[in-house]
Amino acid sequence: MRKPRDYDSELKALNDKAKLLKERKVRQLGELVTITGADTLDMETLAGALLTVAANRSTNEVEGWRRRGRDFFQGKASSPSRRTQSDVGGAAAGDSYAPPSGIKASAA
């Protein structure tokens, strides 16, 4: 005889995993703000800049931003951040976020 599936526990496990992924994403976004030096901006300025970027999606500009971000994470661009490398942790292994070279990844 087949063992019945426990849908409640499977759903709970999926919800827990989704919550952990959301928390990791929020933490990584905070780390990104810090390592780029954007944490020195006041909230209104940072929010306004992000809203402008989100609303303005011309392909040429987006590709330029993508290139600049890639160069930043590959260590080709100078960092405007005032933080040291030990101040900011990276992502855990298996995350889609790759910390900039030289920044030590922390355990998640």
C-alpha positions in Angstrom: 0.0 0.0 0.0 1.2 3.5 -0.9 2.1 6.0 1.8 -0.1 9.1 1.5 1.7 12.3 0.8 1.8 14.9 3.6 0.8 18.0 1.6 0.8 20.2 4.6 4.4 19.5 5.5 5.5 19.8 1.9 3.8 23.2 1.6 5.3 24.4 4.9 8.8 23.3 3.7 8.3 25.2 0.4 7.1 28.3 2.3 10.1 28.1 4.6 12.4 27.9 1.6 10.7 30.8 -0.1 11.1 32.9 3.0 14.8 32.1 3.3 15.3 33.0 -0.4 13.6 36.3 0.1 15.6 37.1 3.2 18.8 36.2 1.3 17.8 38.5 -1.6 17.1 41.4 0.8 20.5 40.9 2.6 22.3 40.8 -0.7 20.7 44.0 -1.9 21.8 45.6 1.3 25.3 44.4 0.8 25.2 45.7 -2.8 24.2 49.1 -1.5 27.0 49.1 1.0 29.8 47.9 -1.3 28.9 50.4 -4.0 29.0 53.2 -1.5 25.4 54.1 -2.0 24.8 53.7 1.7 26.2 57.3 2.1 23.1 58.6 0.3 20.0 59.6 2.2 17.0 57.3 1.6 15.0 59.7 -0.5 17.9 60.2 -2.9 18.6 56.5 -3.2 15.0 55.7 -3.8 14.7 58.5 -6.4 17.7 57.2 -8.2 16.4 53.6 -8.2 13.0 54.7 -9.4 14.6 56.7 -12.2 16.6 53.7 -13.3 13.6 51.3 -13.1 11.5 53.7 -15.2 14.2 54.4 -17.8 14.9 51.2 -19.6 16.4 52.1 -23.0 18.5 49.2 -24.2 21.6 51.3 -24.7 21.6 52.7 -21.2 20.8 49.3 -19.6 23.6 47.6 -21.5 26.0 50.4 -20.3 24.9 49.9 -16.7 25.3 46.1 -17.0 28.8 46.6 -18.4 29.7 49.0 -15.6 28.3 46.6 -13.0 30.2 43.7 -14.5 33.4 45.6 -14.5 32.8 46.6 -10.9 32.4 43.0 -9.7 35.4 41.9 -11.7 37.5 44.5 -10.0 38.1 46.6 -13.2 36.4 49.7 -11.8 37.5 51.7 -8.8 35.1 51.3 -5.9 33.5 54.5 -4.6 32.9 52.7 -1.3 34.6 53.9 1.8 34.3 50.5 3.5 37.1 47.9 3.8 36.7 44.5 2.4 36.3 42.9 5.8 33.3 45.2 6.5 31.1 43.5 3.9 30.4 39.8 3.5 29.5 38.1 0.2 26.9 35.5 -0.6 27.0 31.9 0.3 28.1 29.2 -2.2 25.3 28.5 -4.7 23.9 32.0 -4.7 23.4 33.7 -8.0 25.1 36.8 -6.5 28.9 36.8 -6.9 30.7 39.2 -4.6 33.4 41.4 -6.1 36.8 39.8 -6.3 38.7 40.2 -3.0 35.6 40.2 -0.8 35.5 37.1 1.3 32.2 35.2 1.1 30.5 34.6 4.4 28.4 31.6 5.4 24.7 32.1 5.1 
